[in-house]
Amino acid sequence: MGIDVYMAEYQTLIGKNIKRCLERKNMTQREAVLKCEEAGHHISQATISNAINGKGNLTFANLLAISYVLEVNIADLVDVEKENNEINDEMETFLQAAESELFITDPESRFFKNYLGEYNILFYKTTGTEKELITGKALFSKSEDKKRCRAHLIIYTEDAKSNRGQKDKDYIGELILSNSMHAAYCYLVNHEAGEMCMLVFHQWYSIQLPVASIMAAAITTASGSKRLPTVHRMCLIRKEADPEALEAIKGQLLMNTSEIILRKRDLVEILKDDGIPKSFRELLERKTKSEPYLCVCETDLDDSNIKEEERAKWISYIRARSEAPRYNKISQQTEERLYSIVKGIPEK
């Protein structure tokens, strides 16, 4: 193989990597040019276009600039290993599936109309025991080519709030609707941390008003040192929640079933509240079932004299008979109650 043929093939592969990174960022060539200029480096759109098409020679400075605005390592642009190409093929297969008649990806579709716009997000911390809410912003918007619904999620981190030199967490992805499943799927990627997460929520169609609130099931990686897989609820609302609404929303963010199990001391506190409706007070006093429950921490079931296999078997045996739910649905009641709470928040 001559050097010219080798260089041409290599340039083609680099062009495919640049194209893939642009698509993952939902960024157009023009946006990349503008971001380069904002960063102080001039590059023409023709240069990027030629590079994507395997034509022309990219200078090292241009490669650095492109990797900078795409927030990837320059090695990602020049890596042509077979394994990476196979991963790219799998991504292409996924994107092609999203174009099929079962999925709606066109943000011009009437089904997307009332999802577009900005939301405030709320969810519980994924580490620790304190019942503190994490906040942020979510935006669903049309991509530059108007072919996809771009999803942008920003999580306000504690370190950023306390000025410890940390940044808020930033995710980019896409919202896809499935009419056959009445579901919305939103995949999100944080390229800086190498993290992906997924939001799934019930998709309903409104021809009049924008969607005011969404309760989503979130599949994420927990914060903290162990980074364990985590499933939790995430609330998206258009309005800015006041303190009273925040307290009410907390109840819908818990992974509850239809049965509410309260500690006796918490029930006593609720009944002391002067604001509780009389009918609620009477129902709680009359219909509350008093049944003894044992609360035991798994770490307390430890005995060094028992083999690990035996200990694991008996902990699982006890767990199977606990009151823990087998699954957690975001029910229609949850959606309706969240909407009622959000509807009562005063406009600012």
C-alpha positions in Angstrom: 0.0 0.0 0.0 1.4 3.4 -1.0 1.6 6.3 1.5 -1.0 8.2 -0.4 -3.6 5.4 -0.1 -2.8 4.9 3.5 -3.2 8.6 4.3 -6.5 8.8 2.4 -7.9 5.8 4.3 -6.7 7.3 7.6 -8.3 10.7 6.8 -11.6 8.9 6.0 -11.6 7.2 9.4 -10.8 10.4 11.2 -13.7 12.1 9.3 -16.0 9.4 10.6 -14.9 9.9 14.1 -15.5 13.7 13.9 -18.9 13.1 12.4 -19.8 10.6 15.2 -18.7 13.1 17.9 -20.7 15.9 16.3 -23.8 13.7 16.3 -23.3 12.6 19.9 -23.1 16.3 20.9 -26.1 17.1 18.7 -23.9 19.8 17.2 -23.8 21.1 13.6 -20.7 21.9 11.6 -21.7 25.6 11.8 -22.0 25.4 15.6 -18.6 23.8 15.8 -17.1 26.7 13.7 -18.7 29.3 16.0 -17.5 27.6 19.2 -13.9 27.4 17.8 -14.1 31.2 17.1 -15.4 31.8 20.6 -12.4 29.9 21.9 -10.0 32.0 19.8 -9.3 29.6 16.9 -10.5 30.3 13.3 -11.5 27.3 11.2 -13.8 27.3 8.2 -16.9 25.2 7.9 -15.4 23.9 4.6 -12.4 22.6 6.5 -14.6 20.6 8.8 -16.8 19.4 6.0 -13.8 18.3 3.9 -12.4 16.5 7.0 -15.7 14.6 7.5 -15.7 13.6 3.9 -12.1 12.4 4.1 -10.8 15.2 1.9 -8.0 17.7 2.7 -5.4 17.6 5.4 -6.4 18.7 9.0 -3.6 20.5 10.8 -2.7 19.5 14.3 -4.0 22.9 15.5 -7.4 22.2 13.8 -7.6 18.8 15.3 -7.0 20.2 18.8 -9.6 22.9 18.2 -12.2 20.4 17.1 -11.5 18.1 20.0 -11.7 21.1 22.4 -15.2 22.2 21.2 -16.5 18.6 21.1 -15.1 18.1 24.6 -13.3 14.8 23.6 -9.7 13.8 23.8 -7.9 14.3 20.6 -7.1 10.5 20.7 -10.8 9.9 20.2 -10.6 11.6 16.8 -7.6 9.8 15.5 -8.4 6.3 17.1 -9.2 3.9 14.3 -9.1 0.6 16.2 -11.5 -2.1 15.1 -13.2 -2.2 18.5 -14.2 1.5 18.1 -15.6 0.9 14.6 -17.7 -1.9 16.0 -19.1 0.4 18.7 -19.8 3.0 16.1 -21.7 0.4 14.0 -23.9 -0.5 17.1 -24.7 3.2 17.6 -25.6 3.6 13.9 -27.9 0.5 14.3 -29.6 2.2 17.3 -30.1 5.5 15.5 -31.5 3.6 12.5 -34.0 1.8 14.7 -35.0 5.2 16.2 -36.0 6.2 12.6 -38.4 3.4 12.2 -42.2 3.8 12.3 -42.3 2.6 15.9 -40.4 5.5 17.2 -41.0 9.3 16.8 -37.8 11.3 16.6 -39.0 14.3 14.5 -39.5 17.3 16.9 -41.8 18.9 14.3 -44.3 16.1 15.0 -47.5 17.1 16.8 -46.6 14.5 19.5 -43.5 16.5 20.5 -45.1 19.9 20.4 -46.0 20.3 24.1 -42.9 18.6 25.5 -40.5 21.3 24.1 -39.2 23.9 26.4 -37.5 24.3 29.8 -38.2 22.4 33.1 -36.9 22.5 36.6 -35.8 19.1 37.9 -36.0 17.7 41.4 -34.8 14.4 42.8 -33.4 12.9 46.0 -29.7 12.6 46.6 -28.5 9.1 45.5 -26.1 8.8 48.5 -26.5 9.3 52.2 -29.6 9.2 54.4 -30.7 12.8 54.5 -33.9 13.6 52.6 -32.4 16.5 50.6 -33.5 17.4 47.1 -31.0 18.0 44.2 -32.1 20.6 41.6 -31.3 21.5 38.1 -32.7 22.3 34.6 -33.8 20.2 31.7 -34.4 21.5 28.1 -36.1 19.7 25.2 -35.5 21.6 22.0 -35.2 21.0 18.2 -31.8 20.2 16.9 -30.1 22.5 14.5 -31.2 20.4 11.5 -34.7 20.0 13.1 -34.6 16.3 12.7 -34.2 15.3 16.4 -35.4 16.5 19.8 -32.3 17.5 21.6 -32.2 16.9 25.4 -30.0 19.0 27.7 -29.8 18.3 31.4 -27.9 20.3 34.0 -27.6 19.2 37.6 -26.7 21.8 40.2 -24.0 20.2 42.3 -23.3 21.0 46.0 -19.6 21.7 45.3 -20.6 24.2 42.6 -23.0 25.9 45.0 -20.3 26.2 47.7 -17.7 27.6 45.2 -15.3 24.7 45.6 -14.1 25.0 42.0 -16.4 22.3 40.8 -18.7 22.5 37.8 -22.4 21.6 37.5 -22.9 18.3 35.8 -23.9 18.7 32.1 -25.6 16.0 30.0 -26.6 16.0 26.3 -28.8 13.5 24.6 -32.1 12.9 22.8 -35.8 12.5 23.6 -37.6 9.7 21.6 -41.3 8.9 21.8 -42.9 5.5 21.3 -46.6 5.7 20.5 -47.0 1.9 20.6 -45.7 1.8 24.3 -47.1 5.2 25.2 -43.7 6.0 26.6 -41.0 8.6 26.3 -37.3 7.6 26.4 -34.5 10.1 27.0 -30.9 9.0 26.9 -28.3 11.5 28.3 -24.5 11.5 28.2 -21.9 13.3 30.2 -18.8 13.0 28.0 -16.5 14.6 30.6 -17.3 12.0 33.3 -17.9 9.1 30.9 -21.5 8.7 32.3 -24.8 7.8 30.7 -28.3 7.9 32.2 -31.8 7.2 31.0 -35.1 8.8 31.8 -38.4 6.9 31.1 -41.8 8.4 31.5 -45.4 8.0 30.4 -46.1 9.7 27.1 -49.4 11.4 26.8 -50.7 13.7 24.0 -52.1 17.1 24.5 -53.1 19.4 21.7 -53.8 22.5 23.8 -51.4 23.1 26.7 -47.7 22.4 27.2 -46.9 19.5 29.5 -46.7 21.1 33.0 -45.1 18.3 34.9 -43.4 14.9 34.3 -42.5 12.2 36.8 -39.7 10.0 35.3 -38.0 6.9 36.3 -34.3 7.6 36.3 -31.6 4.9 35.8 -28.3 6.5 36.8 -25.0 5.9 38.5 -25.0 7.0 42.2 -22.8 9.8 43.3 -20.1 9.1 45.9 -17.0 6.9 45.8 -18.6 3.5 44.9 -20.7 4.8 41.8 -23.2 2.0 42.1 -26.2 1.6 39.6 -29.2 3.4 41.0 -32.9 3.6 40.1 -34.9 6.6 41.4 -37.6 9.1 40.5 -37.0 12.5 38.9 -39.6 15.2 38.7 -39.7 17.8 35.8 -41.9 20.8 36.3 -42.2 24.1 34.3 -42.8 26.3 37.4 -40.4 27.2 40.1 -41.6 25.3 43.2 -42.1 27.2 46.4 -41.2 25.6 49.8 -44.7 24.3 50.4 -44.9 22.7 47.0 -41.4 21.2 47.5 -42.5 19.4 50.6 -45.5 18.0 48.8 -43.4 16.9 45.8 -41.0 15.0 48.1 -43.8 12.6 48.9 -44.2 11.8 45.2 -40.5 11.3 44.7 -40.3 8.4 47.2 -40.5 4.9 45.8 -43.8 4.2 47.4 -46.6 1.7 46.7 -50.3 2.4 47.3 -49.9 1.3 50.9 -48.3 4.0 53.2 -46.4 2.6 56.1 -45.8 5.1 58.9 -43.9 4.9 62.1 -46.1 5.5 65.1 -44.2 8.7 66.1 -44.6 10.1 62.6 -48.4 9.4 62.7 -48.6 11.2 66.0 -46.8 14.3 64.5 -49.2 14.3 61.5 -52.2 14.2 63.8 -50.8 17.1 65.8 -50.7 19.3 62.7 -53.5 21.9 62.9 -53.6 22.2 59.1 -54.7 18.6 58.5 -58.3 18.4 57.1 -60.8 17.1 59.7 -61.8 14.2 57.4 -58.2 13.1 57.0 -57.6 13.2 60.8 -60.7 11.1 61.4 -59.8 8.6 58.7 -56.3 8.2 60.0 -57.5 7.7 63.6 -60.2 5.2 62.5 -58.6 3.3 59.7 -55.0 3.1 60.7 -54.1 -0.5 61.2 -51.7 -1.1 64.1 -49.5 -4.0 63.3 -46.1 -4.8 64.8 -43.1 -4.5 62.4 -39.5 -5.3 63.0 -37.0 -2.9 61.5 -33.6 -4.6 61.1 -30.5 -3.3 59.3 -28.9 -5.8 57.0 -25.5 -5.0 58.4 -26.7 -6.1 61.8 -27.2 -9.6 60.5 -23.6 -10.4 60.7 -22.0 -13.4 62.4 -18.3 -14.3 61.7 -19.0 -17.9 62.7 -21.3 -18.4 59.7 -20.0 -18.9 56.2 -20.5 -16.1 53.8 -22.6 -18.4 51.5 -24.9 -19.3 54.4 -25.2 -15.7 55.6 -26.1 -14.5 52.0 -28.7 -17.3 51.7 -30.5 -16.4 55.0 -30.4 -12.6 54.4 -32.1 -13.2 51.0 -34.6 -15.6 52.7 -35.5 -12.9 55.2 -35.6 -10.2 52.5 -38.1 -12.3 50.4 -40.6 -12.1 53.3 -40.2 -8.4 53.9 -42.7 -5.7 53.0 -40.4 -4.3 50.3 -42.2 -3.8 47.0 -41.3 -6.0 44.0 -41.5 -3.1 41.6 -42.4 0.6 41.6 -44.7 2.1 39.0 -45.2 5.8 38.3 -48.9 5.4 38.4 -51.6 7.7 37.0 -52.4 8.8 40.5 -48.8 9.9 40.9 -49.0 11.9 37.7 -52.3 13.5 38.7 -51.2 14.4 42.2 -48.0 15.9 40.9 -50.0 18.0 38.4 -52.3 19.2 41.1 -49.4 20.3 43.2 -47.7 22.1 40.3 -51.0 23.7 39.3 -51.3 25.2 42.8 -47.9 26.9 42.6 -48.4 30.7 42.0 -47.1 32.2 38.8 -44.0 34.5 39.2 
